[in-house]
Amino acid sequence: MPRTFRSLVGPLFFALCVGMLLPGLRVQAEDMLPPSELAVGQLERLSAEKETLDGPFPGLLLTVRDHDPIADSRYRQAYRATCCAYVAHKSSGAGGGITAYSRRFVVHVPDAEALPTAKRVARLLLLLQGEMQSHLRVDHPGRYQTVSVWITRRVERGLSPDTGGEQFKDQIYLYDIFAPRRPIEWAREVAHEYGHFALVPGPIGFTAPEDDANGVLGERLFLKWLWADLHANRLSADALPFLTPDQLDTYIALQVTPLMRRIARDGLDNRQLLKRDVEGMDYAIGFFLYLDSLYGSRQFQDIRACTIPSQSGDFLHSEDFAGGTIRSLTEALDLTLRPGDFASESKSLCTWVYLPKGVYTVTAKGGLQSWEPVSSSLRTKKQTSLAVITSGWHRLLLTATNPHDSDAALHLHRLAK
């Protein structure tokens, strides 16, 4: 039986508040939590526990223990402890000191005993939001500034017992907090549900493992970005919740790199993008990961923006992103190809790239030693220029000093469309 709102108010009144006066309860819940916007000078006056976060994505955690019960809107369960996660804002002047904080996540748990898990979830979500901002230059989509996360004691009625989480608009549920989970499963589940929220729009219409691909894409894309930052020393190992670097390496080696290498080796097969089963989703996600790694996240974001539905309605399917890729790259005058994320152990990699028709100046950067065209419709001169006779997917042989050098890149500038 839940505890009371106040020491003088009985359990029956609490049940009536949860069941009948929920909107008012949620307004009261907002009043009980720290403000959504905070100046640095306000922190001293707050009674919540405070933890500042450094690194590439600085932030703040404010923990409130044993507050009055807060109810979620879907299952109407009571939560009595909360961790609020804030992103930091730096001044534009010299030194760039932190001036303010904006709340992005509120992680609710049943009681104070579960706060260590709430803090790790909050820290991971701040990392994922920071990666989104860094790579795609977007914050939370639409009108949602703060995402509410509810970590439950059990899997709710009507759901499959193995359900790990769900997402509804700006609400994320992580079920069965005390169930045995491997560290990678915690990280994967958090990234999955945040992917459903953040990576919109995305391809839908799959029959398995679920209708839309944003959750599985979130797992693999977000964790790929964290993995890249770890290996580039932009992110320290102790800043990564739940996972060790070795565990993340294993996940990338099994769930990310093979999908990208398939596209690099075989090129894009549009027939695979038409599939709606598990294999079709894996293929589509491999294509997205490949685009993000080869052309860079900014170009990948432009590809997403250039993707339009090929069928009636507003919903996107996997094959629509092939058209978005062509539209985006056709308009681009500068392309930078980075093969390091999916390179094999060999220093040379033969990969497929989409290139619009035209003449390019070519510059090898970082540890890229040499390049040469493999497709017959490509012409080169002294490795400083490239003529693309026909637009399409072409093969290039790239050789680097280190097969996994993240700085090895080939920059192409198109002289004329």
C-alpha positions as CSV (number, residue, x, y, z in Angstrom):
1,M,0.0,0.0,0.0
2,P,1.5,3.4,-0.9
3,R,2.6,5.9,1.7
4,T,0.5,9.0,2.3
5,F,1.0,12.5,0.8
6,R,1.4,14.0,4.2
7,S,1.7,12.4,7.6
8,L,-1.9,13.4,8.4
9,V,-3.5,12.2,5.2
10,G,-4.6,8.6,4.8
11,P,-4.0,6.0,2.1
12,L,-7.5,6.2,0.8
13,F,-7.1,9.9,0.0
14,F,-3.9,9.2,-1.8
15,A,-5.6,6.6,-3.9
16,L,-8.3,9.0,-4.8
17,C,-5.7,11.6,-5.8
18,V,-3.9,9.2,-8.1
19,G,-7.0,7.7,-9.7
20,M,-9.2,10.8,-10.0
21,L,-7.0,14.0,-9.7
22,L,-4.0,12.9,-11.7
23,P,-3.6,16.2,-13.7
24,G,-3.4,18.2,-10.5
25,L,-1.0,15.7,-9.0
26,R,1.4,16.1,-11.9
27,V,1.3,19.9,-11.6
28,Q,2.1,19.5,-7.9
29,A,4.9,17.1,-8.9
30,E,6.4,19.8,-11.0
31,D,6.3,22.2,-8.1
32,M,8.1,19.7,-5.9
33,L,11.1,19.4,-8.3
34,P,13.9,21.9,-8.9
35,P,13.2,24.5,-11.6
36,S,13.7,23.6,-15.3
37,E,16.1,26.5,-15.7
38,L,18.8,27.3,-13.2
39,A,21.4,30.0,-13.0
40,V,24.6,29.0,-11.3
41,G,23.9,31.4,-8.4
42,Q,20.7,29.5,-7.6
43,L,22.4,26.2,-6.8
44,E,23.5,27.1,-3.3
45,R,19.8,27.8,-2.3
46,L,18.6,24.4,-3.5
47,S,18.2,21.6,-0.9
48,A,18.6,18.8,-3.4
49,E,21.8,16.7,-3.6
50,K,24.1,18.2,-6.3
51,E,26.6,16.5,-8.6
52,T,28.3,18.4,-11.4
53,L,29.5,16.5,-14.5
54,D,32.6,17.4,-16.5
55,G,33.9,16.1,-19.8
56,P,32.7,16.9,-23.3
57,F,29.1,17.3,-22.3
58,P,29.1,19.1,-18.9
59,G,25.9,18.9,-16.8
60,L,24.4,18.7,-13.4
61,L,22.4,16.0,-11.4
62,L,20.0,17.1,-8.7
63,T,18.7,14.3,-6.5
64,V,15.5,14.7,-4.4
65,R,15.0,11.9,-1.8
66,D,11.7,10.9,-0.2
67,H,9.5,13.6,-1.7
68,D,5.7,13.4,-1.8
69,P,4.5,10.7,-4.2
70,I,4.5,11.5,-7.9
71,A,2.3,9.5,-10.2
72,D,3.0,8.7,-13.9
73,S,0.2,9.2,-16.3
74,R,0.1,5.8,-17.9
75,Y,0.1,3.3,-15.0
76,R,-0.5,5.7,-12.1
77,Q,2.2,4.2,-9.9
78,A,3.8,6.2,-7.1
79,Y,7.4,7.4,-7.2
80,R,9.1,9.0,-4.2
81,A,12.6,9.7,-5.3
82,T,13.9,11.6,-8.4
83,C,17.1,12.5,-10.2
84,C,16.9,15.6,-12.4
85,A,19.5,15.8,-15.2
86,Y,20.6,19.2,-16.6
87,V,22.8,20.3,-19.5
88,A,25.2,23.1,-18.9
89,H,25.4,26.4,-20.8
90,K,28.7,28.1,-21.1
91,S,29.4,31.8,-21.7
92,S,30.6,32.9,-25.1
93,G,33.3,35.0,-23.7
94,A,36.9,34.2,-22.8
95,G,37.2,31.2,-20.5
96,G,33.7,29.8,-21.4
97,G,32.6,29.3,-17.8
98,I,29.2,27.7,-17.0
99,T,26.5,30.2,-16.5
100,A,23.3,28.2,-16.3
101,Y,21.7,24.8,-16.6
102,S,18.6,23.5,-18.4
103,R,16.8,20.4,-17.4
104,R,16.5,17.7,-20.0
105,F,15.6,14.5,-18.0
106,V,13.7,13.7,-14.8
107,V,14.3,10.1,-13.7
108,H,11.7,8.8,-11.2
109,V,12.2,5.7,-9.1
110,P,9.9,4.1,-6.5
111,D,12.1,5.0,-3.5
112,A,15.6,6.2,-2.4
113,E,17.0,2.7,-2.5
114,A,16.8,2.8,-6.4
115,L,18.5,6.2,-6.7
116,P,22.0,4.8,-7.7
117,T,20.3,3.3,-10.7
118,A,18.4,6.5,-11.4
119,K,21.7,8.5,-11.4
120,R,23.4,6.1,-13.8
121,V,20.4,6.3,-16.2
122,A,20.4,10.1,-15.9
123,R,24.2,10.3,-16.6
124,L,23.8,8.0,-19.6
125,L,20.9,10.0,-21.0
126,L,22.9,13.2,-20.7
127,L,25.7,11.6,-22.7
128,L,23.3,10.5,-25.4
129,Q,21.7,13.9,-25.6
130,G,25.2,15.5,-25.8
131,E,26.1,13.2,-28.6
132,M,22.9,14.1,-30.5
133,Q,23.7,17.8,-30.1
134,S,27.3,17.3,-31.1
135,H,26.7,15.1,-34.2
136,L,23.3,16.1,-35.5
137,R,23.1,19.7,-34.1
138,V,19.6,19.0,-32.6
139,D,18.3,19.1,-29.1
140,H,15.1,17.3,-28.0
141,P,12.6,17.2,-30.9
142,G,9.5,19.3,-31.1
143,R,8.1,21.1,-28.1
144,Y,9.5,18.6,-25.5
145,Q,12.2,20.2,-23.4
146,T,12.2,17.6,-20.6
147,V,11.8,13.8,-20.9
148,S,10.3,12.0,-17.9
149,V,11.7,8.6,-17.2
150,W,9.9,6.1,-15.0
151,I,11.8,3.1,-13.6
152,T,9.3,0.6,-12.4
153,R,9.4,-2.2,-9.8
154,R,7.8,-4.7,-12.2
155,V,6.7,-5.2,-15.8
156,E,3.2,-3.7,-16.0
157,R,0.1,-5.8,-16.6
158,G,-0.7,-6.6,-20.2
159,L,2.9,-6.5,-21.3
160,S,5.2,-9.4,-22.2
161,P,7.3,-10.5,-19.2
162,D,10.5,-9.8,-21.2
163,T,9.5,-6.2,-22.0
164,G,12.5,-4.0,-21.1
165,G,11.0,-0.6,-21.7
166,E,8.6,1.6,-23.7
167,Q,8.4,5.2,-25.0
168,F,5.2,7.4,-25.3
169,K,5.8,10.9,-26.5
170,D,8.0,12.5,-23.8
171,Q,7.7,9.6,-21.4
172,I,10.1,6.7,-21.2
173,Y,9.5,3.6,-19.1
174,L,12.2,1.2,-17.9
175,Y,10.6,-1.9,-16.4
176,D,11.5,-4.2,-13.5
177,I,14.4,-2.3,-12.0
178,F,15.6,-5.2,-9.8
179,A,15.6,-7.9,-12.5
180,P,19.0,-9.3,-13.4
181,R,20.5,-7.3,-16.3
182,R,23.9,-7.4,-17.9
183,P,25.5,-3.9,-18.1
184,I,25.2,-3.8,-21.9
185,E,21.4,-4.5,-21.5
186,W,21.0,-1.4,-19.3
187,A,22.9,0.7,-21.8
188,R,21.2,-0.8,-24.8
189,E,17.7,-0.4,-23.3
190,V,18.2,3.3,-22.3
191,A,19.7,4.1,-25.8
192,H,16.8,2.1,-27.4
193,E,14.0,4.1,-25.8
194,Y,15.8,7.4,-26.2
195,G,16.2,6.5,-29.9
196,H,12.4,6.2,-30.2
197,F,12.1,9.7,-28.8
198,A,15.0,11.5,-30.4
199,L,15.5,10.0,-33.8
200,V,12.3,11.1,-35.5
201,P,11.3,10.8,-38.2
202,G,12.5,7.3,-39.0
203,P,11.5,4.3,-41.1
204,I,8.4,2.3,-40.0
205,G,6.3,-0.6,-41.2
206,F,8.4,-3.5,-40.0
207,T,6.9,-6.7,-38.9
208,A,9.7,-7.6,-36.5
209,P,11.2,-7.0,-34.0
210,E,8.9,-3.9,-33.8
211,D,7.1,-1.5,-36.1
212,D,9.7,1.3,-36.3
213,A,13.5,1.2,-36.5
214,N,14.4,4.2,-34.3
215,G,14.8,2.2,-31.1
216,V,17.3,-0.3,-32.6
217,L,19.0,2.5,-34.5
218,G,19.3,4.4,-31.3
219,E,21.1,1.5,-29.6
220,R,23.7,1.2,-32.3
221,L,24.1,4.8,-33.4
222,F,24.4,6.3,-29.9
223,L,26.7,3.6,-28.6
224,K,28.8,3.9,-31.8
225,W,29.3,7.6,-31.1
226,L,30.2,6.9,-27.4
227,W,32.7,4.2,-28.6
228,A,34.3,6.7,-31.1
229,D,34.7,9.3,-28.4
230,L,36.2,6.8,-26.0
231,H,38.8,5.8,-28.6
232,A,39.5,9.4,-29.5
233,N,40.1,10.2,-25.8
234,R,37.3,12.8,-25.9
235,L,35.4,10.7,-23.3
236,S,37.0,9.1,-20.3
237,A,36.2,5.5,-19.3
238,D,34.9,6.5,-15.8
239,A,32.3,8.9,-17.4
240,L,30.5,6.0,-19.1
241,P,27.7,4.6,-16.9
242,F,26.9,0.8,-16.7
243,L,29.6,-0.2,-19.3
244,T,33.3,-0.7,-19.4
245,P,35.2,0.1,-22.6
246,D,35.8,-3.6,-23.2
247,Q,32.1,-4.3,-23.0
248,L,31.4,-1.5,-25.4
249,D,34.1,-2.7,-27.8
250,T,32.5,-6.2,-27.8
251,Y,29.1,-4.7,-28.5
252,I,30.4,-2.6,-31.4
253,A,32.3,-5.6,-32.9
254,L,29.2,-7.8,-32.8
255,Q,26.3,-5.4,-33.5
256,V,27.6,-2.4,-35.4
257,T,30.8,-3.0,-37.5
258,P,29.5,-6.1,-39.4
259,L,26.4,-4.2,-40.6
260,M,28.5,-1.3,-41.9
261,R,31.1,-3.6,-43.5
262,R,28.4,-5.4,-45.4
263,I,27.4,-2.1,-47.2
264,A,31.0,-1.2,-47.7
265,R,31.8,-4.6,-49.3
266,D,28.7,-5.2,-51.4
267,G,27.2,-1.7,-52.0
268,L,23.6,-0.7,-51.5
269,D,21.0,-3.4,-52.4
270,N,17.6,-1.6,-52.8
271,R,15.9,-5.0,-52.6
272,Q,17.1,-5.4,-49.1
273,L,15.6,-2.0,-48.1
274,L,12.2,-3.3,-49.2
275,K,12.2,-6.1,-46.6
276,R,10.1,-5.5,-43.5
277,D,11.4,-8.4,-41.3
278,V,14.3,-8.5,-38.8
279,E,16.8,-8.9,-41.7
280,G,15.3,-5.9,-43.4
281,M,15.6,-3.7,-40.3
282,D,19.2,-4.8,-39.7
283,Y,20.0,-4.0,-43.3
284,A,18.4,-0.5,-43.1
285,I,20.2,0.2,-39.8
286,G,23.5,-0.9,-41.3
287,F,22.9,1.5,-44.2
288,F,22.3,4.4,-41.8
289,L,25.3,3.6,-39.7
290,Y,27.4,3.4,-42.9
291,L,26.2,6.8,-44.1
292,D,26.9,8.3,-40.7
293,S,30.4,6.9,-40.5
294,L,31.5,7.4,-44.1
295,Y,30.0,10.8,-44.9
296,G,29.8,12.1,-41.3
297,S,26.9,12.9,-39.0
298,R,26.2,16.4,-40.5
299,Q,25.7,14.8,-43.9
300,F,23.7,12.0,-42.4
301,Q,21.4,14.6,-40.8
302,D,21.0,16.4,-44.2
303,I,20.2,13.0,-45.7
304,R,17.4,12.5,-43.1
305,A,16.1,16.0,-43.9
306,C,16.1,15.3,-47.6
307,T,14.1,12.1,-47.2
308,I,10.5,12.3,-48.2
309,P,7.8,9.6,-48.2
310,S,7.5,7.8,-51.6
311,Q,4.0,6.6,-50.7
312,S,0.9,8.5,-49.7
313,G,0.9,9.8,-46.1
314,D,3.7,11.1,-43.9
315,F,5.3,7.9,-42.9
316,L,8.8,7.0,-44.1
317,H,10.1,3.5,-45.1
318,S,13.7,2.3,-45.5
319,E,13.8,2.7,-49.3
320,D,12.8,6.4,-48.9
321,F,16.2,7.0,-47.3
322,A,18.0,5.8,-50.5
323,G,16.3,8.6,-52.3
324,G,17.2,11.1,-49.6
325,T,20.8,10.0,-49.8
326,I,20.9,10.8,-53.6
327,R,19.1,14.2,-53.1
328,S,21.4,15.2,-50.3
329,L,24.7,14.2,-51.9
330,T,23.7,15.6,-55.3
331,E,23.4,19.1,-53.7
332,A,26.7,18.8,-51.7
333,L,29.8,20.5,-53.2
334,D,32.1,19.1,-50.5
335,L,32.3,15.5,-49.3
336,T,34.6,14.1,-46.7
337,L,34.9,10.3,-46.6
338,R,36.1,8.6,-43.4
339,P,36.4,4.8,-43.5
340,G,38.0,4.3,-40.1
341,D,34.9,3.2,-38.2
342,F,34.3,0.1,-40.4
343,A,37.8,-0.6,-41.7
344,S,39.1,-4.2,-41.6
345,E,42.5,-5.1,-40.2
346,S,44.1,-4.5,-43.6
347,K,45.4,-1.0,-44.3
348,S,43.6,-0.9,-47.6
349,L,39.8,-0.8,-47.9
350,C,37.7,-1.1,-51.0
351,T,34.4,0.6,-50.3
352,W,31.3,1.8,-52.2
353,V,30.5,5.5,-52.1
354,Y,27.8,7.5,-53.8
355,L,29.3,10.3,-56.0
356,P,27.3,12.7,-58.2
357,K,28.6,13.4,-61.7
358,G,31.2,16.1,-61.9
359,V,34.9,17.0,-61.5
360,Y,36.4,17.0,-58.1
361,T,39.6,18.2,-56.5
362,V,40.8,15.5,-54.0
363,T,42.9,15.9,-50.9
364,A,44.0,13.1,-48.6
365,K,43.9,14.0,-44.9
366,G,45.2,12.6,-41.7
367,G,46.6,9.1,-42.0
368,L,45.2,8.4,-45.5
369,Q,48.2,7.5,-47.6
370,S,46.6,7.0,-51.0
371,W,43.4,6.3,-52.9
372,E,42.5,5.0,-56.3
373,P,39.2,4.5,-58.3
374,V,38.1,0.9,-58.9
375,S,34.9,1.7,-60.9
376,S,35.3,2.1,-64.7
377,S,33.2,5.4,-64.7
378,L,35.8,7.2,-62.5
379,R,38.9,8.9,-63.9
380,T,41.8,10.3,-61.8
381,K,44.9,12.4,-62.4
382,K,47.9,12.3,-60.1
383,Q,45.6,11.7,-57.1
384,T,44.6,15.3,-57.0
385,S,41.5,15.3,-59.1
386,L,38.7,12.9,-59.9
387,A,36.2,12.9,-62.8
388,V,32.9,11.1,-62.1
389,I,31.4,10.3,-65.6
390,T,28.0,9.1,-64.3
391,S,26.3,9.7,-60.9
392,G,25.9,6.6,-58.8
393,W,27.6,4.2,-56.4
394,H,31.3,3.8,-57.2
395,R,34.1,1.9,-55.6
396,L,37.2,3.5,-54.2
397,L,40.3,1.8,-52.8
398,L,41.5,3.7,-49.7
399,T,44.8,3.0,-48.0
400,A,45.7,4.4,-44.5
401,T,48.7,4.1,-42.2
402,N,46.4,2.6,-39.6
403,P,43.3,0.8,-40.6
404,H,41.2,2.3,-37.8
405,D,42.6,5.8,-37.9
406,S,39.6,8.1,-37.2
407,D,41.5,11.1,-38.7
408,A,42.2,9.3,-42.1
409,A,39.9,11.0,-44.6
410,L,39.5,11.8,-48.3
411,H,38.1,15.3,-49.0
412,L,36.4,15.9,-52.4
413,H,35.4,19.3,-53.6
414,R,33.2,19.4,-56.7
415,L,34.2,22.2,-59.1
416,A,30.8,22.3,-60.9
417,K,27.4,20.6,-60.8
